[in-house]
Amino acid sequence: MGHGSSRADASDDSSGDGHAHHHHSRFSRFRRRFRTNRHHHGSNPPLLRNLAADDFAGIARIEIISAEMQFKDRWFACLSLGERTYRTETSDHTEKPIWRSEKKLVLEKDGPTIARISVFETNRLSKNNLVGYCEINLLEVLSRESEDNIEELSLLDPSSSSTTVGSISILCYVEDPIEIEKFFARRILSVVDLNGDGKLSYSEFAELMNAFGNQVAATKTEDLFKQADKNGDGVVDMDELATLIAVQQENEPLINSCPVCGESLGKFDKLNDMIHMTLCFDEGTGNQVMTGGFLTDKEASYGWIFKLSEWAHVSSYDIGLRSGSSASHILVVDRRTKGLVEEIIDGKIVLSMRAIYQSKVGLTLINTGVKDLLQNISEKQGKQMNSHESAKDIPKFIEFFNGQLKMDEAKYPIEYFKTFNQFFIRELKPGARPIAYTERDDIAICAADCRLMAFNSANESLRFWIKGRKFSIQGLLGKDTCSSAFVDGSLVIFRLAPQDYHRFHVPVSGTIESFVDIPGYLYTVNPIAVNSKYCNVFTENKRVVSIISTSEFGKVAFVAIGATMVGSITFTKKEGDYVHKGDEFGYFSFGGSTVICVFEKDAIQIDEDLLSNSERSLETLVSVGMRLGISKRSRGIDELPNMETCKLEA
């Protein structure tokens, strides 16, 4: 029972100041003892925050058990939900890796519920490569009645969701709150069970309650022990005592601080205490606990060189607006899964963009010839991408953007494309991008597969995203096109990355009134440049402004903006055409590019999730056809959900 050491401590100083010191020593000793038995998984202790009961959907325990792959290697898996990612240890060299690694996740009713599991191969000779992935809707799985709660899932090829590359086994179930509290109590009791026989004496139990308990515990300690000590021998079974403590904790809490992280309990309510307990005490089965603290599976897959660069502040991971030298990784939130995705971009390109756009030296270069250089580079690159020799670059391009470019959605196979630009402006299969509420013209849709930012006014865009010193709606649209209704209107930025489907579509139904060409430069539209205070990307770049007249939104300005490496902007509609939302409107040739839609003041109520992400300076990954917002000039605003569950590239 280990009560020898407990009694020895109990015989120490019992006077006023000495007792306080003795209490502190016991507390420290218990916490040290508990931590020596914990897995060193590197994640930070959970932070207490007030989660309302109406928002709480449950706590899921997910265990990644094993996988079957098509070749031998050393493997690890990542589990991502929302803005949290965890990873297993690396397996032995095998085609059947076994991890038995677990994590507990809090589920919120309006929060992310689609978990992504990614499997990476790794060895000493190459970097970690994403081989397969799967997605699982936790609420659907957890609501099923199953005998063993084990799911067998197919692992899909990142470049083709119709191709299977292996399978993975996971265990998934909802934690029972009473069992959580019972387990919590047992873990605390085990701190003083030095010999591990599952028995406790009263002195051990009382000492523990004095260390971690509150005023209620002081009055309940003896009663609880007597209830468990049915034969009156002064020794109780730890499981019985844990059950009594769990019931008491549910009715009237006894514990005032967490033995694991030291956080005070009772800051909010019993629900949040229960959540805190189960996240802190997450080693319930003896299995390996996944390493946490990552934002994306790509970050979790990096090796020691990246960790060293983070430590040296050469690079960093963060959410939102990051100006200057630390803007080395672009993170966006996937609207469908509500998880974070890292945009793939060559490191050398990042360095060159930072050098040009994020410094006064770069600004000097821009003003003394770089503008013309970018124009020449784009023209030469455009000619190169239209040559037959450029077709050989298509497979390398697809491989570089593995996981973010899916050829099974393309209308034609790779062999069909005779030049790189033909591939770049590829069409998609019919139905690949379903249009939200096709019968309702009062609902606007997303115009492109892109990273989206949305603001109720230009002033908001300047606060959260655009840092160019001279940006304005009038500067964007031009004096002849910009009406007073647009000046204080809503602004939606659709940024297309090279790996995206590069045809843009009409966001609203109406008649095309005009096209206006505005000459300009070809700065990159990457956030590193948009977030720079040294240049004005949107108002200085080459662009075409079209005005669409609608019955539900008034006039809508649709601005197609060229960028570095973009050879041309091509429209497939003409003035006077009546267009339906979702119709193809045109395409960009090779390179990154952007579309900006400007709505008249008080014309559109943009969906809340898009606005809230933008307020965090966080782009939202969307696809053509997803709902953008609803007309303020129409009725039935409350009849629709805030979020569309359309298909989206992962």
Secondary structure by P-SEA (a helix, b strand, c coil): ccaaaaaaaaaccccaaaaaaaaaaaaaaaaaaaaaaccccccccccccccccccccbbbbbbbccccccccccbbbbbbcccbbbbbccccccccccccbbbbbbbccccccbbbbbbbbbcccccccccccccccaaaaaaccccccbbbbbbbcccccccccbbbbbbbbbbcaaaaaaaaaaaaaacccccccccccaaaaaaaaaacccaaaaacaaaaaaaacccccccccaaaaaaaaaaaaacccccccccccccccccccaaaaaaaaaaaaccccccbbbbccccccccccccaaaaaaaaaccccccccccccccccbbbbbcccccbbbbbbbbaaaaaaaaaccccaaaaaaaaccaaaaaaaaaaaaaaaaaccccccaaaaaaaaaccccccccccccccccccaaaaaacccccccccccccccccccccccccbbbbbccaaaaaacccccccccccccccccccccccccbbbbbbbbccccccbbbbcccccccbbbbbbbbbccccccccccccccccccccbbbbbbbbccccbbbbbbbbcccccccccccccccccccccccccccccccbbbbbbccccccccaaaaaaaaacbbbbbcccccccccccccccccccccccccccc
